[in-house]
Amino acid sequence: MFSAIIPAKNEEKSILAVLTTVLRLPVDYIILVLNGCTDQTLELARSIPDSRIHILFFSDPLGIDIPRAVGSLYARSLDVDGTLFIDGDMSGDIYQNLLSLITTVNSGVDVALTNCYPYITNRQKLANLVLKFRAKLNRELDLFKSLGLSTPTHGPHALSKRALLTIPSEAIAIPPLTLFWAKRLDLVIKVATSIPHQRLHSPRKHRGHARLIAETIIGDCLMGLALSQNLPSTRSLGKHQLLGYHPERRFDLLQTWEQSLKSRDIFYEQHVILPRTPVLACSSIINSSL
């Protein structure tokens, strides 16, 4: 069995296109992690009558990358053989690329990545700075020759059952740490496909967002570098603390979610909308989580 995890926050403009692509894939579960949505994303997702769609609904924003970890814990509870990660705004025609990621994991690879920067020689200064730290971490992990600039931070990727069971959920919530743990655990890591960033059709964001994303990724890479060198975890670069969106990551909710999955307690019941749930029951679940 294979699953697809789709984090989404206010993606009403793209969620149907993403689901249309994912529904064509050989997956048994489609796990939508909706967090902090104030638009029609939930209603649009529920308009598709497909029993594979499981919705994890959080009224509060979980913060960047935490939804991936939330979805991965749920996928693990379903005992899947692997899972695909694709963001809710990646509405491009990337079906074949996603299929390649699934096929690569099914062939025995534990971490299948996408190269989102192929054949680009001229990049903006901010992008170059981010890629410099990605390259530094991949070299530190002795993965640069095989991965280049590829990382779970950017683009669709997939994990095997072994990776889901052994990589800490906190590391999935900080994508460069996924690579650190995969290397430490001797997991098989491979670039499975290439998608130029423009083909993802992710919408352009404002400059302030781009700067915060860059700080987040660089800070994440600094944490990975510190771990690989057996140093205390840090996001410091000289006198600068590269926090970006990191303080918004709700590790507290991730921990609560992990505990609730084991006991199927009230927190679990408040946040899971299973397929074919009657509309009235679904409304009470949503209302109780607001």
C-alpha positions in Angstrom: 0.0 0.0 0.0 1.2 3.5 -0.8 0.0 6.9 0.4 0.2 10.5 -0.7 0.4 13.3 1.8 -0.8 16.7 0.7 -0.3 19.6 3.2 -2.5 22.6 2.4 -3.2 26.0 3.9 -5.7 28.1 1.9 -5.1 26.4 -1.4 -8.6 26.7 -2.9 -7.1 27.9 -6.2 -5.0 24.8 -6.7 -6.2 21.9 -4.5 -8.6 20.4 -7.1 -5.8 20.4 -9.7 -3.4 18.7 -7.3 -6.0 16.1 -6.3 -6.9 15.4 -9.9 -3.2 14.5 -10.5 -2.8 12.5 -7.3 -6.0 10.5 -7.8 -4.5 9.0 -11.0 -1.6 7.6 -9.1 -1.4 4.1 -7.7 -2.0 5.1 -4.1 -4.3 3.6 -1.5 -4.6 6.6 0.8 -4.6 10.4 0.0 -3.9 12.2 3.3 -4.8 15.9 3.2 -3.4 17.8 6.1 -5.4 21.0 6.2 -4.1 23.5 8.7 -5.2 27.1 9.3 -7.5 27.1 6.3 -10.0 30.0 6.2 -11.0 29.6 2.5 -12.9 26.8 0.6 -10.1 24.2 0.6 -11.9 21.9 2.9 -15.2 22.1 1.1 -13.5 21.6 -2.3 -11.6 18.5 -1.0 -14.8 17.0 0.4 -16.6 17.5 -2.9 -14.6 14.7 -4.4 -16.3 11.3 -3.7 -13.3 9.1 -3.4 -12.9 6.8 -0.4 -9.1 7.1 -0.5 -9.2 10.7 0.8 -8.5 11.1 4.5 -8.6 14.6 5.8 -6.6 15.7 8.9 -8.2 19.1 9.8 -6.4 21.5 12.1 -8.1 24.9 12.6 -4.8 26.4 13.8 -1.8 26.8 11.4 0.8 24.1 12.1 3.7 26.1 10.7 6.0 25.2 7.8 6.7 21.5 7.3 5.0 20.3 10.4 2.0 19.1 8.3 4.4 16.7 6.5 5.3 15.2 9.8 1.7 15.0 10.9 0.8 13.2 7.7 3.7 10.9 7.9 2.7 9.8 11.4 -0.8 9.1 10.2 0.5 7.2 7.2 2.7 5.1 9.5 -0.4 4.2 11.6 -2.0 2.9 8.4 1.0 0.6 7.9 1.7 1.8 4.3 4.7 0.6 2.4 5.7 4.1 1.4 4.4 7.7 1.1 4.6 10.5 -1.4 4.8 14.1 -0.4 3.4 16.9 -2.6 2.4 20.4 -1.5 -1.2 21.6 -2.0 0.0 24.4 -4.4 1.9 22.2 -6.8 -0.7 22.2 -9.5 1.6 21.6 -12.5 1.4 18.6 -14.9 3.9 16.5 -12.9 2.1 13.1 -12.9 5.0 11.2 -14.5 7.4 12.7 -12.0 5.2 11.6 -9.1 4.9 8.2 -10.6 8.7 8.0 -10.8 9.0 8.8 -7.1 6.6 6.0 -6.2 8.3 3.5 -8.5 11.7 4.4 -7.2 10.6 3.7 -3.6 8.9 0.5 -4.7 12.2 -0.6 -6.2 14.0 -0.4 -2.8 15.0 3.2 -2.4 14.2 4.7 1.0 14.4 8.4 0.2 13.5 9.4 -3.3 14.1 13.1 -4.2 13.3 15.6 -6.9 15.9 17.9 -8.5 14.1 21.2 -8.8 17.1 23.2 -10.1 18.3 21.3 -13.2 20.2 23.1 -15.9 20.0 26.6 -14.4 23.2 28.7 -14.6 21.9 32.1 -13.6 20.0 32.4 -10.3 19.1 35.3 -8.1 21.4 36.1 -5.2 19.0 34.9 -2.5 18.5 31.6 -4.3 22.3 31.2 -4.7 22.8 31.7 -1.0 20.2 29.1 -0.1 21.7 26.6 -2.6 25.1 27.2 -1.2 24.0 25.9 2.2 22.2 23.0 0.7 25.3 22.0 -1.1 27.4 22.5 2.0 25.1 20.1 4.0 25.0 17.5 1.2 28.8 17.6 1.0 29.1 17.3 4.8 26.9 14.2 4.6 29.0 12.9 1.6 25.9 13.0 -0.6 26.7 15.8 -3.0 28.0 13.5 -5.8 24.8 11.5 -5.8 22.3 14.2 -4.9 23.7 17.5 -6.0 21.5 20.2 -4.6 18.4 18.0 -4.1 16.8 18.0 -0.7 13.4 17.1 0.8 13.0 20.8 1.4 12.0 21.5 -2.2 9.8 19.6 -4.5 7.8 16.3 -4.3 9.6 13.4 -2.6 8.8 10.0 -1.2 9.8 7.8 1.7 9.8 4.1 2.2 8.2 2.3 5.1 11.6 1.8 6.6 12.2 5.6 6.4 8.8 6.3 7.9 9.5 4.0 10.8 13.0 5.1 11.6 13.4 8.8 10.8 12.1 10.9 13.8 9.0 12.9 13.0 10.8 16.1 14.2 13.3 15.5 11.4 10.6 15.2 8.8 9.4 18.5 10.1 12.8 20.0 9.4 13.6 18.6 5.9 17.4 18.8 5.9 17.4 16.7 9.0 15.6 14.0 7.0 18.8 13.7 5.0 21.0 13.6 8.1 19.0 10.8 9.7 18.7 8.9 6.4 22.5 9.0 6.1 23.0 8.0 9.7 20.6 5.1 9.4 22.2 3.9 6.2 19.0 4.4 4.2 19.1 4.3 0.4 18.8 7.9 -1.0 18.4 8.7 -4.6 17.3 11.5 -7.0 14.4 9.9 -8.8 13.2 12.8 -11.1 13.8 16.4 -12.2 11.2 19.1 -12.3 12.3 22.7 -13.0 10.7 24.9 -10.3 8.5 26.7 -12.8 6.7 23.4 -13.7 5.5 23.0 -10.2 3.2 26.0 -10.8 3.6 27.0 -7.2 2.4 30.7 -7.0 5.0 33.4 -6.6 5.1 34.9 -3.1 6.1 38.4 -1.9 9.7 39.3 -1.3 9.3 39.2 2.5 8.1 35.6 2.3 11.0 34.7 0.1 13.5 36.1 2.6 11.9 34.3 5.5 11.8 31.0 3.5 15.5 31.5 2.7 16.3 32.1 6.4 14.3 29.0 7.4 16.1 26.8 4.9 19.5 28.1 5.8 18.8 27.8 9.5 17.6 24.2 8.9 20.8 23.4 7.0 22.9 24.9 9.9 21.1 22.5 12.3 21.9 19.6 10.0 25.6 20.7 9.8 25.8 20.9 13.6 24.3 17.4 14.0 26.7 15.9 11.4 29.6 17.5 13.3 28.4 16.3 16.7 27.9 19.9 17.8 25.0 21.4 19.8 22.0 22.2 17.6 22.2 25.8 16.3 20.7 28.2 13.7 23.4 30.8 14.2 25.6 32.1 11.5 28.1 34.4 13.0 26.1 37.0 15.0 22.9 36.2 13.1 20.1 33.8 14.2 18.5 32.5 11.1 15.0 31.7 12.4 12.7 32.5 9.4 9.5 30.6 9.9 11.0 28.2 12.4 9.4 29.7 15.5 6.0 29.1 14.0 6.5 25.3 13.8 4.1 23.7 16.2 6.2 20.9 17.6 3.8 20.9 20.6 0.9 19.9 18.4 3.0 17.4 16.5 3.9 15.7 19.8 0.2 15.7 20.9 -0.8 14.3 17.6 1.8 11.5 17.9 0.5 10.5 21.3 -3.1 10.7 20.2 -2.5 8.4 17.3 -1.5 5.6 19.7 -4.6 5.9 21.9 -7.2 7.3 19.4 -8.2 9.8 22.0 -10.4 12.9 21.7 -7.6 14.9 20.0 -7.5 12.3 17.3 -11.2 12.2 16.9 -11.4 16.0 16.7 -8.9 16.2 13.8 -9.7 13.2 11.5 -12.3 13.3 8.8 -12.6 9.8 7.4 -13.9 9.1 3.9 -17.7 8.8 3.5 -18.3 10.4 6.9 -21.9 11.8 7.0 -22.0 15.5 6.5 -23.7 16.2 9.9 -21.1 14.2 11.8 -18.3 15.9 9.9 -19.6 19.3 10.8 -19.6 18.5 14.5 -16.0 17.2 14.2 -14.9 20.4 12.5 -16.8 22.7 14.9 -15.3 20.9 17.9 -11.8 21.7 16.6 -12.4 25.3 16.0 
